[in-house]
Amino acid sequence: MTIHTTCCIAGGGPAGMMCAFLLARAGVPVTVLEKHKDFFRDFRGDTIHPSTFQIMDDLGLLQDFLRLPHQEITTLSAVFNGRTIHLADFSHLHYVKPVLGLMPQWDFLNFLAEKAKKYPTFSLMREAKVTGLLIEEDAVCGVTVQTPDESLDIRCKLVIGADGRSSDVRSQAGLEVIETGVPIDILWFRLSRHEGDPAQTLGNFLQGEILILLNRDTYWQCGYVIDKGGFDTIKSQGLVVFRKKIVGICPYLVDRVGELGDWSVVQLLTITVDHLETWYREGLVCIGDAALAMSPVGGVGINLAIQDAVAAANAFWEHLSKNEPIPETVLSKFQSRRAFPARAIQAVQAKIHEGIHIRRDQKPQRGAPWVMRLVDDIPLLRRIPAWIIGRGFRPERVRTPEVPVP
């Protein structure tokens, strides 16, 4: 079976869904291939940045979007050896919502999918895994797909790889991946959230130990930072020791660490930071984590992915609306525009990695790093990390039109 469309997007994450929505809104036939049957699973990124709220407002979706369950944070803080350090103040950003939002990513993706369905050129195929690329005269002209019921070919003018940091599309396209060493991994698990718990504590630092807490209303999504490749060592020490580490960082969790009954409920997130040397080849381009995978530091990966999606739609919609292939000059210009802000953020993250890396052979630091204390003591300085996290080095605005729906 063969399906014909204009644009095929592999991956229904933030980058893929936002790009598909914008292209469908502009009248471009677009098919999204999502390998899972739904969006309901634990994601690393639940942040909605001020620049994303602005995009939603530009699209006329903000009021509906704000009806979804979410939290709004004006000041980003961390607890460092018992001292609360205020790190970023978003209230000074010139956006319609100068706040950092926290929303389960499945709600965000379902929202985009529902809004996209009103456009007749939008199609979402679930449980559809890309298994290969269709190539003619060295140009990509589509993908092969496996669903639970059948194998099929989807032919198109442009394939967009938005299938994340372990992208099948980029590997099948033969695009060169350049990896950057990262000294940390994260253990991901849930603990119940009780009445009286802090509303949102995010980073908790204690004597070299780091625990990230994301408020999911009825439970905490927890991330415990470990040395790269150190999970086997943690497991060899036993669950009792691991629970004590968690309680040592956040004592109020003492009455629920017993929920960690065995290691099966603790998931290892291997942190990688990489980028493609070239994001495209004829008939194909990668965006989001598929093009440039970020560290979870600052929660900026989802923001960059959405910015990539907006920039891609802006750059490609006119050619696609005419059912034309994308010229290499346009693909190259798109990469140049989006590679700079992402690589700049990666450089900032690398510096932060150096600062938070748990060095077991060194005496743990008693107080917060001097840079953190300086930012906490001088409120004006909190605007700088807020600008980097909430806005980024090159925010995008929607320039695609909306084609009236019959």
Secondary structure as the mmCIF struct_conf table of DSSP 4:
data_model
#
loop_
_struct_conf.conf_type_id
_struct_conf.id
_struct_conf.beg_label_comp_id
_struct_conf.beg_label_asym_id
_struct_conf.beg_label_seq_id
_struct_conf.end_label_comp_id
_struct_conf.end_label_asym_id
_struct_conf.end_label_seq_id
STRN STRN1 THR A 2 HIS A 4
BEND BEND1 THR A 6 THR A 6
STRN STRN2 CYS A 7 ALA A 10
BEND BEND2 GLY A 13 GLY A 13
HELX_RH_AL_P HELX_RH_AL_P1 PRO A 14 ARG A 25
TURN_TY1_P TURN_TY1_P1 ALA A 26 GLY A 27
STRN STRN3 VAL A 30 GLU A 34
BEND BEND3 LYS A 35 LYS A 37
BEND BEND4 PHE A 39 PHE A 39
BEND BEND5 ARG A 41 ARG A 41
BEND BEND6 ARG A 44 ARG A 44
STRN STRN4 THR A 47 ILE A 48
HELX_RH_AL_P HELX_RH_AL_P2 PRO A 50 ASP A 58
TURN_TY1_P TURN_TY1_P2 LEU A 59 GLY A 60
HELX_RH_AL_P HELX_RH_AL_P3 LEU A 62 LEU A 66
TURN_TY1_P TURN_TY1_P3 ARG A 67 ARG A 67
BEND BEND7 LEU A 68 PRO A 69
STRN STRN5 GLN A 71 ILE A 73
BEND BEND8 THR A 74 THR A 74
STRN STRN6 THR A 75 PHE A 80
TURN_TY1_P TURN_TY1_P4 ASN A 81 GLY A 82
STRN STRN7 ARG A 83 ASP A 89
HELX_RH_3T_P HELX_RH_3T_P1 PHE A 90 HIS A 92
BEND BEND9 LEU A 93 LEU A 93
BEND BEND10 TYR A 95 LYS A 97
BEND BEND11 VAL A 99 VAL A 99
STRN STRN8 LEU A 100 LEU A 102
HELX_RH_AL_P HELX_RH_AL_P4 GLN A 105 ALA A 116
TURN_TY1_P TURN_TY1_P5 LYS A 117 LYS A 118
BEND BEND12 TYR A 119 TYR A 119
TURN_TY1_P TURN_TY1_P6 PRO A 120 THR A 121
STRN STRN9 PHE A 122 ARG A 126
BEND BEND13 GLU A 127 GLU A 127
STRN STRN10 LYS A 129 GLU A 136
TURN_TY1_P TURN_TY1_P7 GLU A 137 ASP A 138
STRN STRN11 ALA A 139 GLN A 146
BEND BEND14 PRO A 148 ASP A 149
STRN STRN12 SER A 151 ARG A 155
BEND BEND15 LYS A 157 LYS A 157
STRN STRN13 LEU A 158 GLY A 161
BEND BEND16 ASP A 163 ASP A 163
TURN_TY1_P TURN_TY1_P8 ARG A 165 SER A 166
HELX_RH_AL_P HELX_RH_AL_P5 ASP A 168 GLN A 172
TURN_TY1_P TURN_TY1_P9 ALA A 173 GLY A 174
HELX_LH_PP_P HELX_LH_PP_P1 LEU A 175 GLU A 176
STRN STRN14 VAL A 177 THR A 180
BEND BEND17 PRO A 183 PRO A 183
STRN STRN15 ILE A 184 SER A 192
TURN_TY1_P TURN_TY1_P10 GLU A 195 GLY A 196
BEND BEND18 ASP A 197 ASP A 197
BEND BEND19 ALA A 199 ALA A 199
STRN STRN16 LEU A 202 LEU A 206
TURN_TY1_P TURN_TY1_P11 GLN A 207 GLY A 208
STRN STRN17 GLU A 209 ASN A 215
BEND BEND20 ASP A 217 THR A 218
STRN STRN18 TYR A 219 ASP A 227
TURN_TY1_P TURN_TY1_P12 LYS A 228 GLY A 229
HELX_RH_AL_P HELX_RH_AL_P6 PHE A 231 GLN A 237
HELX_RH_AL_P HELX_RH_AL_P7 LEU A 239 ILE A 249
HELX_RH_3T_P HELX_RH_3T_P2 PRO A 251 LEU A 253
TURN_TY1_P TURN_TY1_P13 VAL A 254 ARG A 256
HELX_RH_3T_P HELX_RH_3T_P3 VAL A 257 GLU A 259
BEND BEND21 ASP A 262 ASP A 262
HELX_RH_3T_P HELX_RH_3T_P4 TRP A 263 VAL A 265
STRN STRN19 GLN A 267 LEU A 269
STRN STRN20 VAL A 273 LEU A 276
BEND BEND22 GLU A 277 GLU A 277
STRN STRN21 TYR A 280 ARG A 281
TURN_TY1_P TURN_TY1_P14 GLU A 282 GLY A 283
STRN STRN22 LEU A 284 CYS A 286
HELX_RH_3T_P HELX_RH_3T_P5 GLY A 288 ALA A 290
TURN_TY1_P TURN_TY1_P15 ALA A 291 ALA A 291
STRN STRN23 LEU A 292 ALA A 293
HELX_LH_PP_P HELX_LH_PP_P2 MET A 294 SER A 295
BEND BEND23 PRO A 296 PRO A 296
HELX_RH_3T_P HELX_RH_3T_P6 VAL A 297 GLY A 299
HELX_RH_AL_P HELX_RH_AL_P8 GLY A 301 SER A 321
TURN_TY1_P TURN_TY1_P16 LYS A 322 ASN A 323
HELX_LH_PP_P HELX_LH_PP_P3 PRO A 325 PRO A 327
HELX_RH_AL_P HELX_RH_AL_P9 GLU A 328 ILE A 356
TURN_TY1_P TURN_TY1_P17 ARG A 360 ASP A 361
BEND BEND24 GLN A 362 GLN A 362
HELX_LH_PP_P HELX_LH_PP_P4 LYS A 363 GLN A 365
BEND BEND25 ARG A 366 GLY A 367
HELX_RH_AL_P HELX_RH_AL_P10 TRP A 370 ASP A 377
HELX_RH_3T_P HELX_RH_3T_P7 PRO A 379 ARG A 382
HELX_RH_AL_P HELX_RH_AL_P11 ARG A 383 GLY A 390
TURN_TY1_P TURN_TY1_P18 ARG A 391 ARG A 391
BEND BEND26 PHE A 393 ARG A 394
HELX_LH_PP_P HELX_LH_PP_P5 VAL A 403 VAL A 405
#
